[in-house]
Amino acid sequence: MPLAIIPPLTPARVDAQLIRSTCERVIWQVAEAEATEHARTLDVLRGFIGLLLPTVSGRLRELRGEWAQAAGHVIARVEGALAVPEKDQGAEHLHDVAMLCRALLTLHELPAPAPSEA
């Protein structure tokens, strides 16, 4: 069963529903997928991360409290996950990357703080 059948996504557009549904599919169906699908799906997730990470990183200074700590943690974990050697990129790694991608999406969707909060 293919995990990621993804239409093209342009860098200027973040399709939150597409990212969310892809992450959910990977999180819940990764065990059913064939190993040959893992590399392709990981590439799709990396593309999503590439769209989301700059926005979340750029907003890190405006986040406060638990959100700031969570964002810092997610960014650090994403950077670590992207550095995992190819030989160690099995189903568990794919699951972890999907979880991190979904967390980035949540952080990306946070409303901007009100001017008095910034």
C-alpha positions in Angstrom: 0.0 0.0 0.0 1.6 3.3 -1.0 1.9 5.8 1.8 2.3 9.0 -0.2 0.5 9.7 -3.4 1.1 13.4 -3.4 0.2 16.1 -6.0 2.9 18.7 -6.7 3.2 21.4 -4.1 4.6 24.8 -4.9 7.0 26.5 -2.4 4.7 29.5 -2.2 1.8 27.5 -0.9 1.5 25.4 2.2 -1.4 22.9 1.8 -2.0 22.2 5.5 -4.6 19.5 4.8 -2.3 17.7 2.4 0.5 17.8 4.9 -1.7 16.7 7.8 -3.3 13.8 5.9 0.1 12.6 4.6 1.6 12.6 8.1 -1.5 10.9 9.5 -1.3 8.2 6.8 2.4 7.6 7.5 1.9 7.6 11.3 -0.9 5.1 11.2 0.1 2.9 8.2 3.9 2.9 8.1 3.9 -0.7 9.4 1.8 -1.8 6.4 4.0 -0.1 3.8 6.6 -1.9 1.8 10.2 -0.8 2.5 10.5 0.4 -1.0 7.9 3.1 -0.3 9.8 4.4 2.8 12.5 6.3 0.8 10.0 8.0 -1.5 7.7 8.9 1.4 10.6 10.2 3.4 11.5 12.5 0.5 7.9 13.8 0.5 8.1 14.5 4.2 11.4 16.3 3.8 9.8 18.5 1.2 7.1 19.4 3.6 9.6 20.1 6.3 11.5 22.3 3.9 8.3 24.4 3.5 7.5 24.6 7.2 10.8 24.9 8.9 11.8 28.4 7.8 8.5 29.8 9.0 8.6 28.1 12.3 12.3 29.0 12.8 11.5 32.6 11.9 8.7 32.8 14.5 10.7 31.3 17.3 11.5 34.8 18.8 7.9 35.8 18.9 6.7 32.6 20.7 6.5 32.6 24.5 6.4 30.1 27.3 5.6 26.5 26.4 5.1 27.2 22.7 8.7 28.6 22.5 10.1 25.6 24.3 8.1 23.2 22.1 9.2 24.9 18.9 12.8 24.9 20.0 12.5 21.2 20.8 10.8 20.3 17.5 13.3 22.3 15.5 16.2 20.5 17.2 14.6 17.1 16.7 13.9 17.8 13.0 17.5 18.8 12.4 18.6 15.6 14.2 16.1 13.4 12.2 17.2 14.9 8.9 20.8 14.0 9.8 20.1 10.3 10.4 22.3 8.1 8.1 20.4 6.4 5.3 21.2 2.9 6.7 19.2 3.8 9.8 16.2 5.2 8.1 13.7 2.4 8.6 10.0 2.4 9.4 10.6 3.8 12.9 12.5 6.7 11.5 9.8 7.4 8.9 7.2 7.4 11.7 9.3 9.8 13.8 9.8 12.2 10.8 6.0 12.2 10.1 5.4 13.0 13.8 7.9 15.9 13.6 6.4 17.2 10.4 3.0 17.2 11.9 4.4 19.1 14.9 5.9 21.7 12.6 2.6 22.1 10.9 0.9 22.7 14.2 3.5 25.4 15.0 3.2 26.9 11.5 -0.5 27.2 12.0 -0.3 29.1 15.3 -1.8 32.5 15.0 0.6 35.4 15.2 0.7 37.0 18.7 -1.2 40.3 19.2 1.0 43.4 19.0 0.8 43.8 22.8 2.0 40.2 23.3 5.1 40.5 20.9 
